[in-house]
Amino acid sequence: MSVSEADGTRRGMFARSGVDDIDFGVDGAHGGTHHPLIATANGRSLEEINSTVRVPSKSSSFLRHLAAFSGPGALVAVGYMDPGNWITSIGGGAQYGYLLMSVILISSLIAMMLQYMSAKLGIVTGLDLAQATRLHTSKRVGYALWISAELAIMATDIAEVIGGAIALRLLFGIPLVVGVMLTVLDVLILLLLTKLGFRKIEAIVATLITVILVVFIYEVALAKPEMGAMFAGFLPDAKIMGQGQLTMALGIVGATVMPHNLYLHSSIVQSRQVDRDDQADVDNAVRFSTWDSNIQLSVAFLVNCLLLVLGAAMFFGHGDGLDTFTSLYNALGDSSVAGPVASGLLSTLFAVALLASGQNSTITGTLTGQIVMEGFIRMRIPLWLRRLITRLLSIIPVVICTIVFGGKEAALDSLLVYSQVFLCIALPISMVPLVWLTSSKRVMGKQVNKWPLIVVAWLVVLVLTGLNIQLVWQDVAALIAML
């Protein structure tokens, strides 16, 4: 699709939605009805960063191209190692040993496939997933999908609130309710980061990812996992279909394959300057964006494996008592549980990495919120206000849970696990339009999905939907049995 075709597509989209037509020149002129806090979103996805990063000429080396396109993958990978992953992966290892390693592997492969399609959609069409979905569906469907996306973002935010509050308590002794309230202040961090420029934000995120990776490589190395059992865990086992195992497995899938990342990636890849009149330039952008995505998601895969291995190597056999972040923190310093490698340093590093993980996810969650709001309902509000509203809504169930259960962390961690299961249930809702759009030659032109990829993608949608139905059925049956 050429620049002029993409601009024409956007014109048609906004004309059908009743919004005034505007100029979509190559230089990115923008318009809209402005208000101090609320404006109509008529422009390119995340217009503040769209086409702001220069890329080298096609004659430049592979490494120069890779460096120029590296960055969006790191922001996407953040969602695959947020606090939701921690409790599901470490808890899965503590309760079931290495059994769920195969779930992490399959989830990561699914993630790579989906993020490839998401990035490709943004590069080829010049539209993010929310804009493209709204263009090709009705207004009513667009609103329904917006609500689904917002709920998924809130579920992600709940994990960040819980992880951040617990990390603050572990490091500084701050009570949970106070820590939950303090997480609202991360809007100030976001305001600071928005002043630095997008490339610097990418660098900060990559640095925090490195901190998390190094911490867990060190801790797993001390744990000395059983290598044979660990690699055997990458082979799927029928035991995964047990009720407890399936709930944890779907929690891992929901924590690993994040619905909001599909919207995010389709937008932030457009920060690179791409000439859509030049098919070779488009193909080049898709190629290196895929390299960036797969490299960063491989790092996320490694982190998630390390989390599960840490749980299995140090805590398997003690899994019933290690279902909270605090119990894991304490266990890392308790030689009777973690063995002779236990130390206060391991516990502190665990809490520091947990805090870094939550702050990383803050950035990407806020950007995604802006993307889905602008794409689905054409509304734009400042990032800080967007963050404040989302965070205030997200802390409500956390505060209620904290007060009702007397500040018991086990209740919060249960809320966190079920928020990740909800993400898994919401995932097919975002996957369907992505697979459908990228499989359409009319939308994607020469970059349309090849038929083997189409078959695999729809199979994944069907399998995830089937597993979700089975999980709901099991939970309902268990609830009836308790009555």
Stockholm file with secondary structure:
# STOCKHOLM 1.0

chainA/1-483         MSVSEADGTRRGMFARSGVDDIDFGVDGAHGGTHHPLIATANGRSLEEINSTVRVPSKSSSFLRHLAAFSGPGALVAVGYMDPGNWITSIGGGAQYGYLLMSVILISSLIAMMLQYMSAKLGIVTGLDLAQATRLHTSKRVGYALWISAELAIMATDIAEVIGGAIALRLLFGIPLVVGVMLTVLDVLILLLLTKLGFRKIEAIVATLITVILVVFIYEVALAKPEMGAMFAGFLPDAKIMGQGQLTMALGIVGATVMPHNLYLHSSIVQSRQVDRDDQADVDNAVRFSTWDSNIQLSVAFLVNCLLLVLGAAMFFGHGDGLDTFTSLYNALGDSSVAGPVASGLLSTLFAVALLASGQNSTITGTLTGQIVMEGFIRMRIPLWLRRLITRLLSIIPVVICTIVFGGKEAALDSLLVYSQVFLCIALPISMVPLVWLTSSKRVMGKQVNKWPLIVVAWLVVLVLTGLNIQLVWQDVAALIAML
#=GR chainA/1-483 SS CCHHHHHHHHHHHHHHTTCCCCCCCTTCCCCCCCCSSCEECCSSTTTTTTTCBCCCCTTSCHHHHHHHHCSHHHHHHHTTSSHHHHHHHHHHHHHHTTTTHHHHHHHHHHHHHHHHHHHHHHHHHSCCHHHHHHHHSCHHHHHHHHHHHHHHHHHHHHHHHHHHHHHHHHHHCCCHHHHHHHGGGHHHHHHHHHTTCHHHHHHHHHHHHHHHHHHHHHHHHHHCCCHHHHHHTTSCCGGGGSHHHHHHHHHHHHHHSCHHHHHHHHHHGGGBCCCTTCHHHHHHHHHHHHHHHHHHHHHHHHHHHHHHHHHHHHHTTCGGGCCSHHHHHHHHTCHHHHGGGCCHHHHHHHHHHHHHHHHHHHHHHHHHHHHHHHHHHCEECCHHHHHHHHHHHHHHHHHHHHHHTTTCHHHHHHHHHHHHHHHHHHHHHHHHHHHHHHTCHHHHGGGCCCHHHHHHHHHHHHHHHHHHHHHHHHHHHHHHHHC
#=GC SS_cons         CCHHHHHHHHHHHHHHTTCCCCCCCTTCCCCCCCCSSCEECCSSTTTTTTTCBCCCCTTSCHHHHHHHHCSHHHHHHHTTSSHHHHHHHHHHHHHHTTTTHHHHHHHHHHHHHHHHHHHHHHHHHSCCHHHHHHHHSCHHHHHHHHHHHHHHHHHHHHHHHHHHHHHHHHHHCCCHHHHHHHGGGHHHHHHHHHTTCHHHHHHHHHHHHHHHHHHHHHHHHHHCCCHHHHHHTTSCCGGGGSHHHHHHHHHHHHHHSCHHHHHHHHHHGGGBCCCTTCHHHHHHHHHHHHHHHHHHHHHHHHHHHHHHHHHHHHHTTCGGGCCSHHHHHHHHTCHHHHGGGCCHHHHHHHHHHHHHHHHHHHHHHHHHHHHHHHHHHCEECCHHHHHHHHHHHHHHHHHHHHHHTTTCHHHHHHHHHHHHHHHHHHHHHHHHHHHHHHTCHHHHGGGCCCHHHHHHHHHHHHHHHHHHHHHHHHHHHHHHHHC
//
